[in-house]
Amino acid sequence: MMNKINHQFKQLKIWLGIGVAIAFLSISLNTILTPPTSVTAKVIPEKKEVRGVWITNVSSTVLFAPWAINRALRQLSQLNFNTVYPVTWNRGNTFYPSEVAQKVTGQPQDPTLATFRLGGDVLREIFTQSHRQGLRVIPWFEYGFMAPINSLLVKRHPHWVTTSLDKNRNFSEDIFELELKDLLPEPDEQSLLTTLKQSLSINNVWLNPIHPQVQKFFIDLVLEVVKTYDVDGIQIDDRFAMPVQLGYDPITVRLYREQHQGKMPPEDFTDPEWMQWRANQITALMEKLYKAVKAVKPNCIVSLSSNPDDFAYKLYLQDWPTWIKRGLVDEFVLQVYRNNLPSFLAELERPEVKLTKSKIPFSIGILTGTMKTSMKIEQIQQQVKAVRDRHFAGVSFFYWETLWGYLTPNSPQERRTGFKKMFPTSVSRPKL
């Protein structure tokens, strides 16, 4: 009897073992053969934003001291900026050793810069230090075709200068004052008018952007920079244009007559057809420049910084909305230099602005101050917030010296802290 029980117990253990083995095998096969449950992680898109600043020689010493530019670029990187627009050309001079300028003007670069920096290449220093600090560099051709009347460029090539109807090479400021009253609210009208009068003074003339030799010179300068340096892009500005009262020089008049059965241009420089014709010539130049840059370096950004469209067209014959529609601009920075929030917001809400920012990376230029006008950090922060709330591509500040220097109403430390709050972490620029 006992042997029978033991035999049955042994059989039970065997069958129990087989059952456990089958169960384990079933679980294992189920684990292997059943696809894992997919868990979709929430993908947070990487934040991208232009955080730029213009670096100029006007009312600024940053380019002239050997240590100053390195410190500036280091601070910008530490405060999470990602783009610098260093002056490369203005007022008839280059800010790098230029063979093109040497041939045309007789001097290779700005004489003051050459003296302070012993003829060195400050632009190359900017590229080296910026890329080391993770900053993009987009050389800026400031003031476009405007040049001092006593510059070597103008003295050597007086026939390159365009004129008004009375053959005056200098500027009448009345038209600017009249137009500003229609375009701008107080107090912006007066501040911009003052800036215009300072720049369009009797000491300045305008190179003719319709003159073939002027066009070649300017394009050669741009291509020289693109070929010589490791550029991320190049930028032209609101002075890549022609003041509306000019264009009565022999070259422009001859071309107009060739295209209008011998008719002379209208004496009224605000005549719509005459304005459009001159604007079209500048657009054609923009197309030449864009194609020339892309032929040399296809990935080079062609950036434009300019004023609101009606201001740019009515006063400077710069038809930038057409440039963008025709694909001649890769990045646009709208200069909205306003010292009160309502007028700043009004510019951001303009129909042309809303339309354009859907086409290309569209940033807003914010004034951080001038030698005569200071901007509090709280106002700058308000404007940056307004730009972000409306989903623009980013901001650029005019200009380096007024970010957190001693020209500002807040202490340098307060200003840097304020920018650190705006830019707490580093981000990359939007892709084109």
matplotlib code that plots the C-alpha trace (Angstrom):
import matplotlib.pyplot as plt

x = [0.0, 2.8, 4.7, 1.6, 1.2, 4.9, 4.5, 1.5, 3.3, 6.3, 3.9, 2.3, 5.6, 6.6, 3.3, 3.6, 7.1, 5.9, 3.0, 5.3, 7.7, 4.9, 3.6, 7.0, 7.6, 4.3, 5.0, 8.5, 7.2, 4.4, 7.0, 9.2, 6.5, 4.2, 5.4, 6.1, 3.4, 4.5, 4.9, 5.0, 7.2, 6.2, 8.7, 9.5, 10.8, 14.1, 13.7, 15.4, 15.7, 17.9, 19.7, 21.9, 23.7, 25.2, 28.8, 29.8, 32.5, 30.0, 30.0, 31.8, 35.4, 35.0, 36.9, 39.9, 41.3, 42.9, 41.3, 37.8, 36.4, 37.5, 35.8, 32.7, 32.4, 33.0, 30.3, 27.8, 28.4, 28.1, 24.8, 23.5, 23.6, 24.1, 24.7, 26.9, 26.7, 30.1, 30.5, 32.5, 32.0, 30.6, 31.2, 33.5, 35.8, 36.2, 36.9, 39.2, 42.3, 40.7, 42.3, 39.2, 39.1, 42.9, 42.4, 39.4, 40.1, 43.8, 43.6, 43.0, 40.8, 39.5, 42.6, 41.6, 41.2, 44.5, 46.3, 44.9, 45.3, 48.6, 47.0, 45.8, 42.7, 40.1, 37.4, 39.4, 39.8, 36.0, 35.5, 38.1, 36.8, 33.1, 33.2, 35.3, 32.5, 29.7, 28.6, 27.5, 29.1, 27.2, 29.3, 27.3, 27.7, 26.6, 25.3, 25.2, 25.8, 26.1, 29.6, 31.3, 31.9, 35.5, 36.2, 38.9, 36.2, 34.2, 37.2, 38.6, 35.2, 33.0, 31.1, 29.8, 27.7, 24.0, 22.3, 19.0, 17.1, 19.1, 22.3, 23.1, 25.0, 24.0, 20.6, 17.4, 15.9, 12.4, 11.0, 12.1, 10.4, 7.1, 7.0, 7.9, 4.9, 2.6, 4.4, 5.4, 3.7, 5.3, 7.9, 9.3, 8.9, 11.4, 13.9, 14.1, 14.1, 17.1, 18.9, 18.1, 19.3, 22.5, 23.2, 21.9, 23.9, 25.8, 28.9, 27.4, 26.6, 25.1, 26.8, 24.5, 23.3, 22.2, 25.7, 27.4, 30.8, 29.2, 27.3, 30.5, 32.5, 29.9, 29.4, 33.1, 33.4, 30.7, 32.2, 35.7, 34.4, 32.4, 35.5, 38.1, 36.3, 34.3, 31.1, 27.7, 26.1, 26.3, 23.9, 22.9, 20.7, 18.3, 21.0, 21.3, 18.9, 18.6, 16.9, 13.8, 14.9, 18.0, 18.5, 19.0, 22.6, 23.6, 23.9, 20.4, 18.8, 20.3, 19.1, 15.6, 15.4, 16.6, 13.6, 11.1, 11.4, 13.7, 11.5, 13.2, 12.4, 9.6, 10.7, 8.5, 10.7, 7.6, 6.0, 4.7, 6.1, 9.5, 9.7, 8.8, 11.3, 14.2, 13.0, 13.0, 16.7, 17.6, 15.7, 17.6, 20.9, 19.7, 19.1, 22.6, 24.1, 22.1, 22.9, 26.6, 26.8, 25.0, 27.3, 30.3, 28.8, 25.3, 24.7, 25.7, 22.7, 21.8, 20.3, 18.6, 18.0, 15.6, 12.8, 9.0, 8.0, 6.3, 9.2, 11.7, 10.0, 8.7, 12.0, 14.6, 13.0, 13.8, 11.1, 12.0, 8.6, 9.2, 12.8, 11.4, 8.6, 11.2, 13.4, 16.3, 16.5, 17.1, 16.7, 15.0, 15.5, 12.9, 14.3, 11.6, 13.4, 10.7, 10.9, 7.3, 5.5, 2.3, 4.1, 6.4, 3.5, 1.8, 4.7, 4.6, 0.9, 1.2, -0.3, 3.0, 4.9, 2.5, 2.6, 6.3, 7.1, 5.4, 7.8, 11.3, 13.0, 11.8, 13.5, 12.9, 15.7, 15.4, 17.2, 19.1, 20.2, 22.4, 24.9, 22.0, 19.1, 19.1, 16.7, 15.9, 16.3, 12.7, 11.6, 13.9, 12.5, 8.9, 9.8, 11.5, 8.4, 6.2, 8.3, 8.2, 4.5, 4.0, 6.3, 8.9, 12.3, 14.1, 15.6, 18.8, 19.9, 21.4, 24.1, 26.9, 28.0, 24.5, 23.8, 25.5, 28.1, 28.4, 26.1, 23.1, 20.6, 21.1, 24.5, 26.3, 25.7, 22.0, 21.9, 23.7, 21.4, 18.4, 19.7, 20.5, 16.8, 15.8, 18.2, 18.7, 19.9, 21.6, 19.7, 20.6, 19.4, 16.3, 17.3, 16.5]
y = [0.0, 2.4, 1.6, 2.4, 5.8, 6.6, 5.6, 7.9, 10.8, 10.4, 10.5, 13.6, 15.4, 14.5, 15.8, 18.9, 19.5, 19.1, 21.6, 24.2, 23.8, 24.2, 27.3, 28.8, 28.1, 29.6, 32.8, 33.0, 32.5, 35.0, 37.5, 36.9, 36.8, 39.6, 43.0, 45.5, 48.0, 51.3, 54.2, 57.5, 60.0, 63.6, 65.3, 68.8, 70.8, 72.5, 76.2, 78.2, 82.0, 84.7, 86.6, 89.1, 92.4, 94.9, 95.8, 99.2, 101.8, 104.6, 105.9, 102.8, 101.9, 98.1, 97.5, 99.6, 98.1, 94.6, 93.3, 94.9, 92.8, 89.5, 90.5, 91.6, 88.3, 86.3, 88.2, 87.7, 84.0, 83.8, 85.6, 83.2, 85.4, 83.5, 86.0, 89.1, 91.5, 93.3, 96.4, 95.5, 98.6, 102.1, 105.7, 104.8, 102.5, 98.8, 97.4, 94.6, 94.7, 94.9, 94.6, 95.9, 99.1, 99.6, 99.6, 101.9, 104.3, 104.0, 102.7, 99.1, 99.8, 102.5, 104.6, 105.0, 101.3, 100.6, 103.0, 101.6, 98.0, 98.4, 97.4, 94.0, 92.1, 92.8, 91.0, 87.8, 88.1, 88.4, 85.3, 83.3, 84.3, 84.2, 80.7, 79.6, 81.0, 79.4, 82.7, 83.0, 85.9, 87.8, 90.8, 94.0, 96.5, 99.5, 102.7, 101.1, 103.8, 106.8, 108.3, 111.4, 114.1, 114.4, 110.6, 109.3, 107.2, 110.3, 112.4, 109.8, 109.0, 112.2, 110.9, 108.0, 110.4, 110.9, 114.3, 116.0, 117.9, 121.1, 119.1, 119.4, 116.3, 117.1, 116.5, 118.5, 117.4, 119.0, 115.9, 113.7, 115.9, 116.0, 112.3, 111.5, 113.5, 111.2, 108.0, 108.2, 109.0, 111.3, 111.1, 108.6, 111.1, 113.6, 111.0, 109.4, 112.8, 113.8, 110.6, 111.2, 114.8, 113.7, 111.0, 113.0, 116.1, 118.4, 116.3, 113.2, 112.3, 109.2, 106.8, 106.1, 102.5, 102.6, 103.4, 100.2, 101.0, 101.6, 98.3, 96.4, 98.0, 97.1, 93.5, 93.1, 94.1, 91.7, 88.8, 89.6, 89.1, 85.9, 84.4, 85.5, 84.7, 81.8, 83.7, 82.5, 85.2, 88.9, 91.7, 94.9, 97.5, 100.4, 102.5, 99.9, 102.2, 105.8, 108.8, 109.7, 113.2, 111.9, 110.2, 113.2, 112.5, 111.9, 108.1, 107.6, 110.2, 108.6, 105.2, 106.5, 108.3, 105.1, 103.3, 106.1, 107.2, 110.1, 111.6, 113.3, 112.1, 114.0, 117.0, 115.8, 113.2, 111.7, 111.0, 107.4, 106.1, 107.8, 106.3, 102.8, 102.9, 103.8, 101.3, 98.6, 99.5, 98.9, 95.6, 94.6, 95.3, 93.3, 90.4, 90.7, 90.7, 87.8, 85.6, 86.6, 85.6, 82.3, 81.4, 81.7, 80.2, 78.7, 78.3, 81.9, 83.8, 87.0, 89.1, 92.5, 94.9, 97.7, 100.1, 99.5, 99.1, 102.4, 104.4, 102.4, 102.9, 106.5, 107.8, 105.5, 103.7, 100.4, 97.9, 95.1, 93.3, 92.7, 91.5, 88.9, 87.8, 87.2, 85.1, 87.6, 87.7, 84.8, 86.6, 89.9, 92.1, 94.9, 97.9, 98.9, 101.6, 102.9, 104.2, 103.5, 100.1, 101.2, 102.4, 99.4, 97.0, 98.9, 98.1, 94.4, 94.3, 95.8, 93.6, 93.5, 92.3, 89.5, 88.4, 88.5, 86.7, 83.6, 83.4, 83.7, 84.0, 87.5, 89.1, 92.4, 95.0, 96.6, 99.8, 99.4, 103.1, 105.7, 108.2, 110.6, 108.3, 105.7, 102.7, 101.1, 97.3, 97.0, 98.5, 96.2, 93.2, 94.3, 94.6, 91.2, 89.6, 91.3, 89.8, 86.4, 86.5, 87.1, 84.2, 86.2, 84.5, 86.5, 89.8, 91.8, 94.8, 98.1, 98.3, 96.6, 99.7, 100.3, 96.7, 97.0, 99.7, 102.9, 104.8, 103.0, 104.2, 100.9, 99.7, 97.2, 94.4, 95.2, 95.1, 91.8, 90.3, 91.5, 89.9, 86.7, 86.6, 87.0, 84.4, 81.9, 79.1, 78.8, 78.2, 77.9, 80.1, 79.1, 77.1, 78.6]
z = [0.0, 1.0, -2.2, -4.3, -2.5, -3.2, -6.8, -7.2, -5.4, -7.8, -10.8, -9.4, -9.0, -12.5, -13.9, -11.7, -13.0, -16.6, -15.9, -14.5, -17.4, -19.9, -18.1, -18.0, -21.7, -22.6, -20.7, -22.3, -25.8, -25.2, -24.0, -27.1, -29.7, -28.4, -29.7, -26.9, -26.1, -27.9, -25.6, -27.5, -25.8, -26.1, -28.4, -27.3, -30.3, -29.8, -29.2, -31.9, -31.8, -33.3, -30.5, -32.3, -31.8, -34.2, -33.6, -35.1, -35.0, -34.6, -31.0, -30.0, -29.2, -29.1, -32.4, -31.6, -28.4, -28.8, -25.7, -26.1, -28.9, -27.3, -24.0, -25.9, -27.7, -24.6, -22.7, -25.5, -25.5, -21.7, -21.9, -24.6, -27.6, -30.8, -33.6, -34.2, -37.1, -37.2, -39.3, -42.4, -44.5, -43.8, -44.9, -47.7, -45.7, -45.0, -41.6, -42.8, -45.1, -48.6, -52.0, -53.6, -51.5, -52.0, -55.8, -55.7, -52.8, -52.3, -48.8, -47.7, -44.6, -42.3, -41.4, -37.7, -37.3, -39.1, -36.8, -33.5, -34.6, -36.5, -39.8, -38.4, -39.5, -36.8, -38.8, -38.8, -35.1, -34.8, -36.8, -34.9, -31.4, -32.3, -33.7, -30.7, -28.5, -30.6, -32.2, -35.8, -37.7, -40.4, -41.7, -42.0, -44.8, -42.9, -44.5, -47.9, -50.5, -48.2, -48.0, -46.6, -49.2, -48.1, -48.3, -50.6, -52.4, -53.3, -54.1, -56.5, -58.1, -58.0, -61.0, -58.9, -56.8, -57.7, -57.4, -56.9, -59.7, -59.0, -59.4, -55.7, -54.4, -50.8, -49.2, -48.7, -45.4, -45.9, -47.6, -44.7, -42.2, -44.1, -44.6, -41.0, -39.8, -41.8, -40.9, -37.3, -34.0, -31.5, -30.0, -32.5, -35.3, -33.7, -32.6, -36.1, -37.7, -35.7, -36.7, -40.3, -40.2, -38.6, -41.2, -44.2, -43.4, -45.7, -45.1, -46.8, -50.4, -52.0, -54.4, -57.3, -57.0, -60.6, -61.8, -63.2, -61.7, -58.3, -58.5, -59.5, -56.6, -54.0, -55.2, -55.4, -51.7, -50.7, -52.6, -51.3, -47.7, -48.7, -50.3, -47.7, -44.4, -43.0, -43.2, -42.0, -44.1, -45.1, -44.3, -46.1, -44.5, -45.1, -46.9, -49.7, -51.6, -52.9, -51.2, -53.1, -54.1, -55.8, -59.2, -61.5, -62.3, -66.0, -65.8, -64.3, -66.5, -69.6, -68.7, -67.9, -71.3, -73.1, -71.6, -72.1, -75.7, -74.8, -72.1, -69.2, -65.7, -63.9, -61.9, -59.1, -57.4, -55.7, -59.1, -58.7, -62.0, -61.4, -57.9, -59.1, -61.9, -59.6, -57.1, -59.8, -60.7, -57.0, -57.0, -60.1, -58.3, -55.3, -57.6, -59.0, -55.5, -54.3, -57.3, -57.1, -53.4, -54.0, -56.9, -54.6, -51.4, -51.8, -48.1, -47.3, -45.7, -47.4, -44.6, -44.9, -42.0, -42.9, -41.9, -42.1, -45.8, -46.4, -44.8, -46.7, -50.0, -49.7, -48.4, -49.8, -52.8, -51.1, -52.1, -49.7, -49.8, -53.5, -52.7, -50.3, -52.7, -55.4, -53.0, -52.8, -49.0, -46.7, -43.4, -42.5, -39.5, -39.2, -37.3, -34.8, -32.9, -30.7, -27.1, -26.1, -26.2, -28.1, -31.2, -31.0, -31.0, -33.8, -36.1, -35.2, -36.2, -39.6, -42.4, -44.4, -41.3, -40.6, -44.2, -44.5, -41.3, -42.6, -45.6, -44.1, -40.7, -39.6, -36.6, -34.9, -34.4, -30.9, -29.9, -26.6, -26.7, -28.4, -27.1, -26.5, -25.9, -23.1, -22.9, -19.5, -19.3, -18.3, -21.6, -23.6, -21.8, -22.6, -26.3, -26.4, -24.7, -27.3, -30.1, -28.6, -28.0, -31.7, -32.8, -34.7, -35.4, -32.8, -31.9, -32.7, -30.6, -31.8, -30.6, -28.6, -26.7, -25.2, -24.1, -20.7, -21.0, -19.0, -21.4, -20.0, -17.2, -15.3, -14.0, -16.3, -13.8, -13.7, -17.5, -17.8, -15.2, -17.2, -20.4, -18.6, -17.5, -21.1, -22.4, -19.5, -21.8, -25.1, -28.3, -32.0, -34.8, -36.9, -39.9, -43.3]

ax = plt.figure().add_subplot(projection="3d")
ax.plot(x, y, z, "-o")
ax.set_aspect("equal")
plt.show()
